[in-house]
Amino acid sequence: MKVMMDANCAYRVYEAIELARKVEKYDLFWFEEPINPDDYKGHQLITQATSVPIATGENEYTRYGFRDLIENRCAAIIQPDPLVMGGVTEFMKVAALAQSHDLPIAPHGKQEVNIHLASAIPNGLILEFYRGSTDPMWDKMFEEPLAIVDGYVSPPDRPGLGITINHEALDPYRVA
């Protein structure tokens, strides 16, 4: 099992490089969001300075920003979030651009949407998955929550996103 390290943009470039070099011996799966998401040059410098794969993109909101990240090799793994970057169509454009540069996509955000997207692209890498232990309401929000079986998740075969909202479980939290 490989470990992932997520900095949530906590470091300066030189600090991220220093830390990445120190953890190279542990063969991390990735070092996620090491610095300010708008510092493309900084991401490029970190990527060039370490063998640890740099993952970024959850705080990128346009395909033009992703173009700059991808074309300048600012990361080894791209993490678009379709819920904040313009939806499925924009996500698919970014995935195609990443594929043309031989970069994998690890969609950021909600698994009920991203399971379909990761399954639909040839460069899908991994699915971020939230469990009920992360948020007690998570497994109650949907009538048929996604489940991990032997380390894998399959997309629902029902229409649309394949999910049904559990209104009864959510009604106590209704504000209007």
C-alpha positions in Angstrom: 0.0 0.0 0.0 1.3 3.4 -0.9 0.8 6.6 1.1 -0.5 9.9 -0.2 0.6 13.2 1.3 -1.8 16.2 1.1 -0.5 19.6 2.1 -3.6 21.6 1.3 -1.3 24.4 -0.1 0.6 24.8 3.2 4.1 25.3 1.9 6.4 27.7 0.1 8.1 26.3 -2.9 11.5 25.8 -1.2 9.8 24.1 1.8 7.8 21.8 -0.5 11.0 20.8 -2.4 12.8 20.1 0.9 10.0 18.0 2.2 9.5 16.1 -1.1 13.2 15.2 -1.2 13.1 14.0 2.4 10.2 11.6 1.7 11.4 10.3 -1.6 12.7 7.2 0.1 9.2 6.2 1.1 7.9 5.9 -2.5 4.7 8.0 -1.9 1.8 7.6 -4.3 1.7 11.5 -4.5 2.3 14.8 -2.8 -0.9 16.7 -3.2 -1.4 20.5 -3.4 2.0 21.4 -1.9 1.8 25.1 -2.6 -0.6 27.9 -3.6 -2.7 26.6 -6.5 -2.0 29.7 -8.6 1.8 29.3 -8.5 2.3 27.3 -11.7 6.0 28.1 -11.9 6.4 26.9 -8.3 4.6 23.6 -9.1 6.9 23.2 -12.1 10.0 23.7 -10.0 8.8 21.2 -7.3 7.9 18.6 -10.0 11.4 19.0 -11.6 13.2 18.8 -8.2 11.7 15.5 -6.9 10.8 12.0 -7.9 7.6 12.2 -5.8 4.7 12.6 -8.1 3.0 16.0 -7.6 -0.8 16.1 -7.7 -2.8 19.3 -8.1 -5.9 20.7 -9.6 -8.6 20.6 -7.0 -8.3 24.4 -6.6 -8.1 25.0 -10.4 -11.4 26.3 -11.8 -10.9 26.7 -15.6 -9.7 24.6 -18.5 -7.2 27.4 -19.2 -5.6 27.1 -15.9 -5.4 23.3 -16.4 -3.9 24.0 -19.9 -1.1 25.9 -18.2 -0.5 23.3 -15.6 -0.5 20.5 -18.1 1.5 22.1 -20.9 4.2 23.3 -18.5 4.5 19.9 -16.8 3.6 21.4 -13.4 2.3 18.1 -12.0 2.5 14.4 -12.6 -1.2 13.9 -11.7 -4.1 16.2 -12.5 -7.1 16.5 -10.1 -10.0 18.4 -11.7 -13.2 18.7 -9.6 -16.2 18.8 -12.0 -18.4 20.4 -9.4 -16.3 23.5 -9.2 -14.8 23.8 -12.7 -17.9 23.9 -15.0 -19.3 20.4 -14.9 -18.8 17.2 -16.9 -18.1 18.9 -20.2 -15.2 21.0 -18.9 -13.9 18.0 -17.0 -13.8 15.9 -20.1 -11.9 18.6 -22.0 -9.3 18.7 -19.3 -9.1 14.9 -19.2 -8.5 14.8 -23.0 -5.8 17.5 -22.7 -4.1 15.6 -19.9 -4.3 12.4 -22.0 -2.6 14.1 -24.9 0.3 14.8 -22.5 0.2 11.3 -21.1 -0.9 12.5 -17.7 -3.4 10.6 -15.4 -6.5 12.1 -13.9 -7.5 11.6 -10.3 -10.9 13.4 -10.1 -11.3 15.4 -6.9 -14.6 15.5 -5.0 -17.8 13.5 -4.8 -17.5 9.9 -5.8 -21.1 9.7 -7.0 -20.2 11.9 -9.9 -16.6 11.0 -10.3 -17.0 7.2 -10.6 -18.7 7.8 -14.0 -16.0 10.3 -15.1 -13.1 8.1 -14.0 -14.7 5.2 -15.8 -15.3 7.1 -19.0 -11.7 8.3 -19.6 -8.7 6.2 -20.6 -6.4 8.1 -18.2 -8.5 7.8 -15.1 -6.1 6.8 -12.2 -8.0 6.6 -8.9 -11.3 7.5 -7.3 -11.4 9.7 -4.2 -13.9 7.9 -1.9 -15.6 9.3 1.2 -16.8 6.8 3.8 -19.5 7.2 6.5 -16.7 7.4 9.0 -15.6 10.7 7.4 -19.1 12.2 7.7 -21.9 10.3 9.5 -24.5 11.5 7.0 -22.6 10.3 4.0 -24.0 6.7 3.9 -27.5 8.0 4.7 -27.8 10.7 1.9 -28.4 8.2 -0.8 -30.7 5.2 -0.9 -28.0 3.0 -2.6 -24.6 4.5 -1.6 -21.6 3.4 -3.6 -19.7 0.6 -1.9 -16.1 -0.6 -2.1 -15.9 -4.3 -2.9 -12.4 -6.0 -2.9 -10.8 -2.5 -3.3 -13.0 -1.5 -6.3 -16.0 0.6 -6.9 -18.3 0.1 -9.9 -20.6 2.8 -11.3 -24.3 2.3 -10.8 -26.2 0.9 -13.8 -29.3 3.1 -13.1 -30.1 6.2 -15.3 -28.3 9.5 -14.9 -25.8 9.4 -12.0 -27.5 6.3 -10.8 -28.2 7.7 -7.3 -31.5 8.3 -5.5 -31.5 10.9 -2.8 -32.8 9.7 0.6 -35.1 12.6 1.3 -36.3 11.0 4.6 -32.8 11.0 6.0 -32.2 14.6 4.9 -35.6 16.1 5.9 -34.6 16.8 9.5 -32.0 19.2 8.1 -34.3 21.1 5.7 -34.1 24.9 6.3 -36.7 26.0 3.8 
